[in-house]
Amino acid sequence: MKFVVNRSSLQGTIRIPGNKSATARAIVLGGLAEGTSRIGNPLPGFDSFSIAQMMRALGAGIDTSNPDRWVFEGVANRPRVPACVLDAGNSGTGFYLLAAVSALIDGVSVVSGDYQICRRPAQPLIDALNDLGAAVFSTRNSGTAPLVVKGPMRGGRTALPGVNSQWLSPLLIAGALTPEGITIVEDKLMERPYVDMTMSWIRQAGGIVSQRDYEEFTVPGGQRYRGFEAEIPADWGSSGYPMVAAAVTDSKVTFVNMDPDDFAGERAYPHIIRAMGGRVTFENGGRTVTVEGGRELQGLEIDCSGTPDAVPALAVLGCRAQGQTRLKNIEASRLKETDRTRSILEELTRMGGRFQETPDSLTIYHSELKGARIDGRHDHRIVMATAVAGLMAEGETIVEGAEWAGVSFPNFYEVFTSLGADLRRLESD
């Protein structure tokens, strides 16, 4: 499938779907807990359903028939040996989470995913699980999926490089169900908002976790997760695409039901747009946000250590800004479905974007974009960011792989067309 995009202005009010990362954590914890859990406003994306299916394979009962509220009958903290390969699909979060959860099982599991998952680095998590008493190895001896995981892990002490929080969060969740508990030493932890989110969901399920200066994390062993009820907040990460679209075009878009106290680092989007000279207003205690375009934006330096998933959308924003915009601390963005820094640089270059790249930074220069044919690279954030770029570009932009927007923003097309975007969705040639 492809998007065909032309220059547009947007007007209207929208509600953003539930947070992808929070939904993932709620599925795993609801599936592990004893008793019944219910979560409202879950994200019905591809990754969510992949994670739910893996948790079902471990014995959880998960009812997703009501799109507004999912119900879980957990495994009472005792996941069973799966009868099949645990297939994460395209979900990196699901792959890493289930690698750790399956290490709790007294038996052998195989955890894998699609071709992108089979390229994503897992060696630090493999090493940590082995330190904690599991026996884990990569079938290709490459530090990547497929992984064979034999448990149960006992717990203990381990260390992780801090570049990717997706190696830490699984250990925090699984550590509570080990006999000994775990202590993890982190080296220069990035993506801290995601770790804060993980700890909050652990506590929501009745668990105990603590940290010292984001350098050492402790989870006591022998705990039991209990059923809970919770609402998934609107996804600030998904909101970034229509927010950036409004800022770079002659538009006015209002976002309702946002949570200004959410853990997601991407809640910085409206503040970044305002700092660049965009018009942003907050009402209802910050739960209603309006972004208006038509103003000249100025480049600035943005620290992406807590928001690596924002790099593609911010690169589009930087193309509109006068001068230069520098995104720093972007290393984690290179460890996602694709090397997102490299991917967005190459695709926006097709449209006339000008960039300078280092391993940990991306500098974007003011660029007059022109329509082009874009490879979405099977990466939802590249697909959505380049579609937004097409809204301000001269001429027609064609984005291949449009269906991948469904990973995190299933109604991306409907939301944008409801705002007046000149956006068509067609079957690929």
C-alpha positions in Angstrom: 0.0 0.0 0.0 1.1 3.6 -0.6 0.2 7.1 0.4 -0.1 9.7 -2.3 0.4 13.1 -0.7 0.1 16.7 -1.9 0.7 20.1 -0.2 -2.2 20.7 2.2 -3.4 22.8 5.1 -5.1 21.2 8.1 -8.0 22.3 10.3 -9.9 20.7 13.0 -9.9 18.8 16.4 -8.6 15.3 16.9 -8.2 12.7 19.6 -5.0 10.6 19.5 -5.0 6.8 20.0 -3.6 5.2 23.1 0.1 5.1 23.9 1.9 2.2 22.1 4.6 1.8 24.8 2.1 1.9 27.7 -0.2 -0.6 25.9 2.8 -3.0 25.6 3.6 -2.9 29.2 0.0 -3.2 30.3 -0.5 -6.3 28.1 2.6 -8.1 29.6 1.8 -7.2 33.2 -1.9 -7.9 32.8 -1.0 -11.3 31.3 1.4 -12.1 34.2 -0.8 -10.9 37.1 -3.1 -13.0 39.2 -6.8 -12.3 38.7 -8.5 -10.0 36.2 -7.0 -6.8 34.7 -8.8 -4.3 32.5 -7.2 -1.6 30.4 -9.1 1.2 28.8 -8.1 3.0 25.5 -5.6 0.4 24.4 -3.8 0.9 21.1 -5.1 -1.6 18.6 -1.9 -1.7 16.6 0.0 -4.5 15.0 2.5 -4.6 17.8 -0.1 -4.7 20.5 -1.7 -7.8 18.9 1.6 -9.5 18.5 2.4 -9.0 22.2 -1.0 -10.2 23.2 -0.6 -13.4 21.1 2.7 -14.1 22.7 1.2 -13.7 26.2 -1.6 -16.0 25.2 1.0 -18.6 24.3 2.3 -18.4 27.9 -1.2 -19.1 29.2 -2.9 -15.7 29.6 -6.5 -15.1 28.6 -6.8 -11.9 26.7 -10.1 -10.5 25.3 -9.6 -7.7 22.8 -13.1 -7.9 21.3 -14.0 -4.5 22.8 -11.8 -1.9 21.2 -12.2 0.5 24.1 -11.4 -1.9 27.0 -9.3 -5.1 27.0 -9.7 -7.8 29.7 -7.0 -10.1 30.9 -7.0 -13.3 33.0 -3.4 -13.5 34.0 -1.2 -16.6 34.6 -0.9 -15.8 38.4 2.8 -15.0 38.0 3.6 -18.5 36.6 3.9 -18.4 32.8 3.8 -21.8 31.1 6.1 -23.3 28.5 4.8 -22.1 25.1 3.8 -24.7 22.6 5.0 -22.6 19.7 7.6 -20.0 18.8 6.9 -16.7 20.5 6.6 -14.5 17.4 7.0 -10.7 18.1 6.2 -9.8 14.5 7.7 -6.3 14.1 7.5 -5.4 17.8 11.0 -4.7 19.3 9.4 -3.9 22.6 7.5 -7.2 22.5 10.6 -9.2 21.5 12.8 -7.9 24.3 10.0 -8.1 26.9 9.1 -11.7 26.1 12.8 -12.8 26.0 13.0 -11.8 29.7 9.5 -13.1 30.7 10.2 -16.5 29.0 13.4 -16.7 31.1 11.1 -17.1 34.2 9.8 -20.4 32.8 11.1 -23.8 33.9 11.6 -24.9 30.4 12.7 -23.8 26.9 11.2 -21.1 24.7 12.1 -19.7 21.3 11.6 -16.0 20.8 11.8 -14.4 17.4 10.1 -12.0 15.0 10.1 -10.6 11.5 13.3 -9.8 9.4 13.8 -6.5 11.2 13.6 -8.1 14.6 16.1 -10.6 13.5 18.6 -7.7 12.9 18.0 -5.8 16.1 20.8 -6.2 18.7 20.0 -8.3 21.8 23.4 -9.3 23.0 23.4 -7.0 26.1 20.0 -8.5 27.2 21.3 -12.1 26.4 24.3 -11.5 28.6 22.2 -10.0 31.4 19.8 -12.9 31.4 22.7 -15.4 31.5 24.2 -13.4 34.4 20.9 -13.8 36.3 20.8 -17.6 35.9 19.0 -18.2 32.6 20.6 -20.0 29.7 20.0 -17.9 26.5 21.7 -18.0 23.1 21.2 -16.6 19.6 20.6 -19.5 17.2 22.9 -17.7 14.7 25.5 -16.8 17.3 25.0 -13.2 16.2 23.4 -11.6 19.3 20.1 -11.3 17.4 16.9 -13.3 17.1 15.9 -16.1 17.1 16.8 -16.6 20.7 16.6 -19.9 22.6 15.7 -19.2 26.3 16.0 -21.7 29.1 14.8 -20.8 32.6 14.1 -20.3 35.3 16.5 -17.5 36.1 17.3 -17.0 39.8 18.1 -13.3 39.9 21.2 -11.5 41.1 23.3 -8.6 39.8 24.1 -7.6 36.2 25.1 -4.5 34.1 23.8 -3.0 30.9 24.9 -0.3 28.5 22.5 2.6 28.7 22.0 3.3 25.0 18.8 1.3 24.8 16.1 1.2 27.5 14.5 -1.8 25.8 17.1 -4.0 27.4 16.4 -2.7 30.9 12.6 -2.6 31.0 12.2 -6.4 30.5 14.5 -7.1 33.4 12.7 -4.8 35.7 9.4 -6.5 34.9 10.7 -10.1 35.1 12.9 -9.4 38.1 10.0 -9.2 40.5 9.1 -12.8 39.8 12.6 -14.2 40.3 13.4 -15.9 43.7 16.4 -13.6 44.5 15.4 -10.3 42.8 17.8 -8.4 40.6 20.1 -5.4 40.7 21.1 -3.7 37.4 23.9 -1.2 37.0 23.3 1.1 34.0 26.1 2.9 32.1 24.8 6.4 31.0 21.1 5.5 30.7 19.3 7.2 27.9 15.5 6.9 27.1 14.8 7.6 30.8 11.1 8.4 30.2 10.5 4.9 29.0 12.1 3.5 32.1 9.9 5.7 34.3 6.9 4.4 32.4 8.0 0.8 33.0 8.4 1.4 36.7 5.0 3.1 36.9 3.3 0.1 35.3 5.1 -2.3 37.6 3.8 -0.3 40.6 0.3 -0.3 39.0 0.4 -4.1 39.1 1.5 -4.1 42.8 5.2 -4.5 42.2 8.1 -2.8 44.0 11.0 -1.3 42.0 13.5 1.4 42.9 16.4 3.3 41.3 19.3 5.4 42.4 20.2 8.3 40.0 19.3 6.1 37.0 22.5 4.3 37.6 21.4 1.4 39.7 18.0 -0.3 39.6 16.7 -2.8 42.3 13.8 -5.1 42.1 13.1 -7.4 45.1 12.4 -11.0 44.3 9.5 -13.2 45.3 6.8 -10.6 44.4 3.4 -11.2 42.9 1.7 -9.0 40.3 -2.0 -8.5 41.0 -4.9 -7.6 38.7 -5.4 -3.9 38.0 -7.5 -1.5 36.1 -6.0 1.4 34.2 -6.4 3.8 31.3 -3.9 4.1 28.6 -3.0 7.8 28.0 -3.1 9.3 24.5 0.1 8.7 22.6 2.3 11.8 22.6 4.6 10.0 20.1 1.7 9.7 17.6 0.6 13.2 18.3 3.9 14.5 17.0 3.0 13.8 13.3 -0.1 16.0 13.1 1.5 18.5 15.5 4.5 18.8 13.2 2.2 18.8 10.1 0.3 21.8 11.6 3.5 23.7 12.4 5.0 23.3 8.9 1.8 24.2 7.0 -0.8 26.9 7.1 -2.9 25.0 9.6 -4.7 25.0 13.0 -5.2 21.7 14.8 -6.5 21.1 18.3 -5.6 17.9 20.3 -7.9 16.8 23.1 -7.5 14.3 25.9 -3.7 14.7 26.1 -1.9 14.0 29.5 0.7 16.7 30.4 1.9 14.5 33.2 2.5 11.4 31.1 5.9 9.7 31.3 6.4 9.8 27.5 9.3 12.0 26.5 7.4 13.0 23.4 5.2 15.3 25.4 8.0 17.8 24.6 6.7 18.1 21.0 4.5 21.2 21.5 7.2 22.8 23.7 9.8 22.2 20.9 7.4 23.8 18.3 6.8 26.8 20.6 10.6 27.2 21.2 11.1 27.3 17.4 8.6 30.1 17.1 5.4 28.2 16.4 2.1 29.2 18.0 1.1 26.7 20.6 -1.7 27.2 23.2 -2.6 25.0 26.2 -6.0 24.8 27.8 -7.8 22.6 30.3 -4.7 22.1 32.4 -2.6 21.2 29.4 -5.0 18.4 28.3 -6.0 20.4 25.2 -3.2 21.6 22.9 -3.6 23.7 19.8 -0.9 24.1 17.2 -1.1 26.8 14.5 1.1 27.0 11.4 1.9 29.9 9.1 4.7 31.3 11.3 8.4 31.4 10.5 10.3 28.8 12.6 13.9 29.0 13.8 16.3 26.1 14.1 17.6 25.1 17.5 19.4 22.3 19.3 17.2 19.5 20.6 18.4 16.8 23.1 16.8 13.5 21.9 18.2 11.3 24.7 14.7 10.8 26.0 12.9 10.9 22.7 14.8 8.8 20.1 11.5 7.9 18.3 10.9 11.6 17.6 14.0 11.9 15.3 12.1 11.3 12.0 9.4 13.9 12.8 11.8 16.4 14.2 13.9 16.0 11.0 10.9 17.1 9.0 10.3 20.0 11.4 13.9 21.0 11.0 13.6 21.2 7.2 11.0 24.0 7.7 13.0 26.0 10.2 15.4 28.8 9.2 19.0 28.2 9.9 19.9 24.8 11.3 18.4 22.4 13.7 20.7 20.0 15.5 19.4 16.8 17.1 21.8 15.4 19.6 22.1 12.2 21.6 20.3 10.2 18.9 22.2 6.9 19.3 19.2 5.0 20.4 17.3 6.0 17.2 19.7 3.8 15.3 18.6 0.6 17.2 14.9 0.6 16.2 13.1 -1.1 13.3 15.6 0.7 11.1 18.5 3.0 11.8 16.0 5.8 11.8 18.5 8.7 11.6 20.0 7.2 8.5 16.6 6.2 7.1 15.0 9.7 7.4 18.1 11.4 6.2 18.2 9.3 3.0 14.5 9.6 2.3 14.2 13.4 3.0 17.4 13.9 0.9 15.3 12.5 -2.0 13.0 15.4 -1.4 15.8 18.0 -1.3 16.6 17.9 2.4 20.1 18.9 3.5 21.7 17.2 6.4 25.0 16.6 8.3 25.3 13.4 10.3 27.6 12.1 13.0 27.1 8.9 15.1 25.3 10.8 17.8 23.8 13.9 16.0 21.9 15.0 13.0 22.0 18.5 11.8 19.2 19.6 9.5 19.4 22.7 7.3 16.5 24.8 6.0 15.3 23.0 2.9 12.7 23.5 0.3 11.2 20.1 -0.2 9.9 18.7 -3.4 7.7 15.6 -3.9 9.5 12.3 -4.5 8.9 8.6 -4.3 9.8 7.4 -0.8 10.6 4.0 0.6 8.9 3.7 3.9 11.3 0.9 4.9 8.7 -1.1 6.7 9.1 1.4 9.6 5.9 3.2 10.9 7.8 6.3 12.0 9.5 6.7 8.6 6.2 6.2 6.8 4.4 8.8 8.9 7.2 11.4 9.0 7.7 11.4 5.2 3.9 11.6 4.7 4.0 14.7 6.8 6.9 16.0 4.7 4.7 15.6 1.7 2.2 17.9 3.1 4.6 20.8 2.8 6.5 19.7 -0.3 6.0 21.1 -3.8 4.5 18.5 -6.0 3.3 14.9 -5.3 5.0 12.6 -2.8 4.4 8.8 -2.9 5.2 6.9 0.3 5.5 3.1 -0.1 4.6 0.9 2.8 1.7 3.0 4.0 0.3 0.0 5.9 3.1 0.2 8.4 1.6 3.3 10.0 -0.8 0.7 11.7 2.0 -0.3 14.0 1.5 2.7 16.3 -1.2 4.9 14.6 -3.9 2.6 13.1 -6.1 5.5 12.1 -3.4 7.8 10.8 -5.0 8.0 7.4 -8.5 8.7 8.8 -7.2 11.4 11.2 -5.3 13.2 8.5 -8.0 13.1 5.9 -10.5 14.3 8.5 -8.3 17.4 9.0 -8.3 18.0 5.2 -5.0 16.5 4.2 -4.7 15.8 0.4 -3.8 12.2 1.2 -4.8 9.2 -0.7 -4.3 5.5 0.2 -3.8 3.2 -2.8 -2.6 -0.3 -3.4 1.0 -0.4 -4.5 1.9 -0.9 -8.1 
